Amino acid sequence: MSNLTEIFKNHKAFIPFVVADDPDFETTVDNIVALANGGADIVEVGIPFSDPIADGGVIQAADLRAFAAGVRTKTVFEIVEAARKRTDVPIVFLTYLNIVFKYGYDAFCKKCQELDISGLVIPDMPYESREDIVPTADKYGIDIIPLIAPTSGHRVEKIAKSASGFIYVVSSLGITGERNEFFNGLKDLVTEIKRYTDVPTAIGFGVHTPEQAKTMAKIADGVIIGSAIVDIVAKKKQAAPQAVEAFTKSIRTAVDEAEAEKARV
């Protein structure tokens, strides 16, 4: 298995997300480095997909820009390879199952190991299909990071008990995208998850401000932010890295404040 769980033992984790090859190869590399320099504990890199069912309009548009730039799975691996020359920040891929299946589970996981990719988030893979890929991922030390949502119901226990790396807690119903209202049972959901596992939890989907990040960091072990960063890239294009780093620093500060405040209680 990877070292992802250990990261959360040091402090509350911040996990930002970018789409690979949006707007281009070099800017994506620069953005990954900017996220690391800004204080990201783990960087989540999205592999563009033609039918990203878990993603909202902001990330869908980024996927289309990446396709226009000529992205392929090979391109994504090359982006990480280039980033690895400048940062050793832990990286996980967000990908859809067909991409991994088409590339070949063994070949894909082996390549991830070569590039020091720590885990895979696969939103369209149901719990019942995990065993198709988990043995191969384990072979190469890759965590298959599960998602638990407000709708997981009786499945929470078995998903949590089989988890490794960290658990991606979905903050609300629906797809990704900035929002101001979240599932009001998030604290109870995280508490339930903790009944079954010591694997850390990180809340994502819709979080986009330092204030929201601070709130979520008090509930869970980490915070995931995607669309807000992808939106910065959409607006700033090749000039995005500086803005991405500044935004990351603001979230890092908020997450650290949440941890400090919780420690004083």
Secondary structure in CASP SS format (residue, H / E / C, confidence):
PFRMAT SS
TARGET T0000
AUTHOR 0000-0000-0000
METHOD secondary structure of the structure
MODEL  1
M C 1.00
S C 1.00
N C 1.00
L H 1.00
T H 1.00
E H 1.00
I H 1.00
F H 1.00
K H 1.00
N H 1.00
H C 1.00
K C 1.00
A E 1.00
F E 1.00
I E 1.00
P E 1.00
F E 1.00
V E 1.00
V E 1.00
A C 1.00
D C 1.00
D C 1.00
P C 1.00
D C 1.00
F H 1.00
E H 1.00
T H 1.00
T H 1.00
V H 1.00
D H 1.00
N H 1.00
I H 1.00
V H 1.00
A H 1.00
L H 1.00
A H 1.00
N H 1.00
G H 1.00
G C 1.00
A C 1.00
D C 1.00
I C 1.00
V E 1.00
E E 1.00
V E 1.00
G E 1.00
I C 1.00
P C 1.00
F C 1.00
S C 1.00
D C 1.00
P C 1.00
I C 1.00
A C 1.00
D C 1.00
G C 1.00
G H 1.00
V H 1.00
I H 1.00
Q H 1.00
A H 1.00
A H 1.00
D H 1.00
L H 1.00
R H 1.00
A H 1.00
F H 1.00
A H 1.00
A C 1.00
G C 1.00
V C 1.00
R C 1.00
T H 1.00
K H 1.00
T H 1.00
V H 1.00
F H 1.00
E H 1.00
I H 1.00
V H 1.00
E H 1.00
A H 1.00
A H 1.00
R C 1.00
K C 1.00
R C 1.00
T C 1.00
D C 1.00
V C 1.00
P C 1.00
I E 1.00
V E 1.00
F E 1.00
L E 1.00
T C 1.00
Y C 1.00
L H 1.00
N H 1.00
I H 1.00
V H 1.00
F H 1.00
K H 1.00
Y H 1.00
G C 1.00
Y H 1.00
D H 1.00
A H 1.00
F H 1.00
C H 1.00
K H 1.00
K H 1.00
C H 1.00
Q H 1.00
E H 1.00
L C 1.00
D C 1.00
I E 1.00
S E 1.00
G E 1.00
L E 1.00
V E 1.00
I C 1.00
P C 1.00
D C 1.00
M C 1.00
P C 1.00
Y H 1.00
E H 1.00
S H 1.00
R H 1.00
E H 1.00
D H 1.00
I C 1.00
V H 1.00
P H 1.00
T H 1.00
A H 1.00
D H 1.00
K H 1.00
Y C 1.00
G C 1.00
I C 1.00
D E 1.00
I E 1.00
I E 1.00
P C 1.00
L E 1.00
I E 1.00
A C 1.00
P C 1.00
T C 1.00
S C 1.00
G H 1.00
H H 1.00
R H 1.00
V H 1.00
E H 1.00
K H 1.00
I H 1.00
A H 1.00
K H 1.00
S C 1.00
A C 1.00
S C 1.00
G C 1.00
F C 1.00
I E 1.00
Y E 1.00
V E 1.00
V E 1.00
S C 1.00
S C 1.00
L C 1.00
G C 1.00
I C 1.00
T C 1.00
G C 1.00
E C 1.00
R C 1.00
N C 1.00
E C 1.00
F C 1.00
F C 1.00
N C 1.00
G C 1.00
L H 1.00
K H 1.00
D H 1.00
L H 1.00
V H 1.00
T H 1.00
E H 1.00
I H 1.00
K H 1.00
R H 1.00
Y H 1.00
T C 1.00
D C 1.00
V C 1.00
P C 1.00
T E 1.00
A E 1.00
I E 1.00
G E 1.00
F C 1.00
G C 1.00
V C 1.00
H C 1.00
T C 1.00
P H 1.00
E H 1.00
Q H 1.00
A H 1.00
K H 1.00
T H 1.00
M H 1.00
A H 1.00
K H 1.00
I H 1.00
A C 1.00
D C 1.00
G E 1.00
V E 1.00
I E 1.00
I E 1.00
G C 1.00
S H 1.00
A H 1.00
I H 1.00
V H 1.00
D H 1.00
I H 1.00
V H 1.00
A H 1.00
K H 1.00
K H 1.00
K H 1.00
Q H 1.00
A H 1.00
A H 1.00
P H 1.00
Q H 1.00
A H 1.00
V H 1.00
E H 1.00
A H 1.00
F H 1.00
T H 1.00
K H 1.00
S H 1.00
I H 1.00
R H 1.00
T H 1.00
A H 1.00
V H 1.00
D H 1.00
E H 1.00
A H 1.00
E H 1.00
A H 1.00
E H 1.00
K H 1.00
A H 1.00
R H 1.00
V C 1.00
END
